[in-house]
Amino acid sequence: MPSQEIDIRYVAKLARIALTDEEVEVFGRQLGDLLGHVEALSELDTASIAATAQVVESRNVEREDVVSGCLERERVLEMAPQAQGVYFRVPRIIAEET
């Protein structure tokens, strides 16, 4: 249990959350357990560990740009759900003014 007591009702009021007496008791216990775990973690020696924003290394996956042939316009338009002439027809997203 942390050395400081946290006023659960005050925190709930700041968050604009209405809590029953039972919820105050349950959440108080849970918050105490959570703070206890954080206190235990703070006792670990992390001086030799580099600061990082992510646990798993992330990197960009890149590939070589390879020039290749294009699909034929007629063939692509044949596969389109709707076509109008040499264009794709898509649903209207902006209503006309009346």
PyMOL commands that set and color helices and strands:
alter all, ss='L'
color gray80, all
select helices_A, chain A and resi 8-14+21-42+73-79
alter helices_A, ss='H'
color red, helices_A
select strands_A, chain A and resi 83-84+87-88
alter strands_A, ss='S'
color yellow, strands_A
deselect
rebuild
show_as cartoon
